[in-house]
């Protein structure tokens, strides 16, 4: 995939093309690029993106008539209003996306999907024992209007890893990747993120190579559901739930995380870089 991004000349993107963040002890000191106001004309960085992508996945099952290959293009409008996108302490994030499949297969190809993501971070003040405390709330939903109902074959449906999909490293982390897939999906999450004053990792000489700025303790909970119809009552019926703890560290100015999630189908450990939202 290739991501072409166009920075709109509004908010913090009006005069600054590339943001410059000044970090002290791993936390933002000056150079915030958002969080001043909810208005995208006054705060944050707004971008319009075009992302063409191709992906093929093989599966050794001859009895499945579903697509596992896609060449698609996504267009999206995004407003990143976090003060520090890599580890925000305040602000919000909004994204509206539309994706269209361009494959030539008339039956399996040609699907379309819409996604909407809304996130918000609240600063909970510092304490004697905490350098930073935030409460992060996230919402995501997806809809595939071309999905044909009442058919045994996958007609104008995205592959099971595209569209209205839940499960994996970002949403419903206690479940396998792409565990749930249907015509519509809804997802909620909340995280309590705390960077303690106590930081023994920086005193370990054998970890000097990692350049650890801080470590962060996180409690999280998630809820989501997929449905053959975009109806509020169906999407909130028998929600899949999970929760857990996460350990995150800032190493070489990048956030790395290990999540321990517990759900209805067991325990799963996820290792990844960056916050999930």
N, C-alpha and C positions, 0 to 999 in steps of 0.2 A: 504494500500500500504506500501511497505518497500523499502527504498532507500539505496542501497549499493554503496558507492562512493570510488573510488580508486584515491588517489592523485598521479599524475605523478611527477617524480623527475626532473622537469625542472622549470626554472624561480624562483619565490620566494618559490616554493614548493621543491626546490632541497635540502635545508638545514633546513628549518623550516616546521615541520609537522603541528603544531598548531600555528597560527599567534597570536601575543600578541600586542594589540593596547593600546596605552596610550592616554587617553582622557582628555582634559582640557576644562571645561565649555561646555561639550557635543560635542566638535569638536576634530578631530584627531590632536594630537600633534606629536607623533612619532609612528613608527611601520607600516608604509604604506606597503601593500602587493601587490602593482601594480601601474600602471600609469607611470612607468619609460620609457617604450618602448612598441611599438606595438608587438614586437617579443615575442612569448610565450616561447621561449627558454631562454629569459633574464628577463622577467617581468611577474608578475601575477601568478595565481595558476590555473593549468590545471587539470581537473578531468575527469575520465571515470566512468560513472554511469550505474548501472543496476537496474531497478525498476519494480518488479512484482506488479500488482495491480488487485483488483477485485472490481467491483461496480455493484449494481443492483438498478434500479429505476422503480417504478411502476406507471402506468398511467391507469386510468379507462376509456379506450376507446377500444372497441372490434373490431373496423373497421380499426385499424392501424396494418399493418404488418411490423413493424420496431423493431430492437433490442433495448432493454433497459437494457441489462445485458452484461458485458464483463469481461473476465479474460485475461489480456494482459501483455506483458513485453516490457518495453522501454529501449533501450540502447542509450546513449547520450555522446557526447564529448563536454566539456564545458571549456572555458577559461575566468576566471574572472580576469580582469586586472584593476579593480577599486582600488584606493588607500585605500579606507575604504568601504568595501562592504555594510555596514549598512546605510551609508549616504555619498556616494562618492562626491568628489569635482573635480576629474579628472579621466581619464582612460576610459576603454571600457569593453564590455561584449559580448561574442560570444557563441552560443550554436547550435549544430546540433544534432537532435534527430530522431530516427526511432522506431516506435511502431508496434507490431504485436499482433493481437488477437489470442488466443489459445483455444477459445470455440469450442465445438464439433459440433455445428450446421453448416452443410455444406452450407446452403443457407445464413443465416444471419451472421455467424461467418467467421473468417479467413481474416478479413480486415487488411490492412497495411496503415500506414501514415508516412509522413516525415514532420519535422518542422525545421525552421531556424530562429534564433533570433540574431539581431545585434543591440547593443546599444552603445551610446557614450555620455560622459559627458565632458563639457567644463567649465573651471574655469573662471569666469568673474570678478575676483578681489574683494577685500573688499572695502567698502566705510565708510565714517563717520557714515552713517546710516545703514550699512549692515555688519554683521559679515561674511556672506558667500553669494555668488551669483553664481549659476551654470545654464547652459543651457543643458538640457538633451534631446537627440534625440533617438528615438526607431523605430525599424523595425522588423516585424514578418511576416512569411508566412508559409502556410501549404498546403499539397497536399496528396490526398488519391488515389493512382493509381489503387486500386482494385475496386473502385466505378463503378458499372455497369450502363451505360446510357441506356435510352429507356425502362426502366422497371418500372412498377407500384409498385413492391415489392422492399424492401430494400435488395439487393443482395450484399454481401460482403461490406456493408457500416457500418461505426461505428455508435454507438448511437448518438443522437443529441447533447450530451454533450462532445463528443470526436471528434478528427480530426480537420477539417478546420472549426472552430467555432469562431464567434465573438459575443460580448455582455457580459456584466457582470462586475465584480470587477476589472478586469485587462485590458480589451480591449473593447473600445466603451462603456464607463461607463454610458452613458445616456440611454442605452438600457437594456432591461431585460436580465437576464442570458441566454446564449446560444440562443440569438435571431436569429442569422443568421447561417445557416449550409449548406454546399455544398461540392463539390469535391475539390475545391481549395479556398484559401483565401489569402488576403494580407492586411497589416495593417501598418499605420504610426502614430507616435505620437511625440509631443514635449512638454516639460515642462520648464517653468522658475521657479526656486526654489530660494527663498530668505529668509535668516534668519536675521531679523532686530536686531539692537543693543538694541532697546527698548523691554524690556521683563518684563511686569508687572506681569506675572503669578508667578514668583519666589517670589514676595513680598506679595503674598496672603497666610496667615498662614493656611487657611482652605485647601490649596492645597499642604501642606508640605508632605502629604502621597504619592503624585504622583511623587515626586523627578523629577520635570521637568527641563531638561537641556536647552532646547530652544523651541521656536515655529517657524514654517516655513510657509511662504505664497507662494502659488503656483498658477500659471496660466497655463492651459493646453489646447491643441487642439488635436483632433484625427480624423483619416480618415481610412476607411476600406471598403472592399467589398468581397463577396463570388461569386463563379461562377462555372458552371458545367464543365468548361474547364480551364486549366492553360494557359490562353492567356493574355498577358499584356493589350491589348485593352479592353477585357471584364472585367478584374479585376479592371480597372480604369474607367469603365463606371458607371456614377451615383453613385459616392462614397457616403457612409453614413458618415455624418459629425457630430461631436459634440465638445463641449468645455465647460470650466467652471473654477471654482476656487476650491482650496483645502486648508484646514488648517491641519497642521501636527505638532505634538509635540513629543519630545523625553522624554519618561517617563520610568524610571528604565532601561535606556539604550536600549529601544525598540522604534521604530518609529510607531506611531499610526496616522491614517489619517481619515479625513472626507471630501469626495469629493462631490461638488455640480455641476452636469453635466446637460447641456441643449442640446437636440438633436431634430431630426425631429419628434419624437414621444412623446416629453414632457420633464419634469424635473425629475431627479432621484438623490437621495442622497445615497452615498455609504460610509459605515464605515468599515475600515479594518486596519490591521497592515502592516507595511512595504511599501516601495515605489512600485508602480505598475510595474516598470522596473528599 
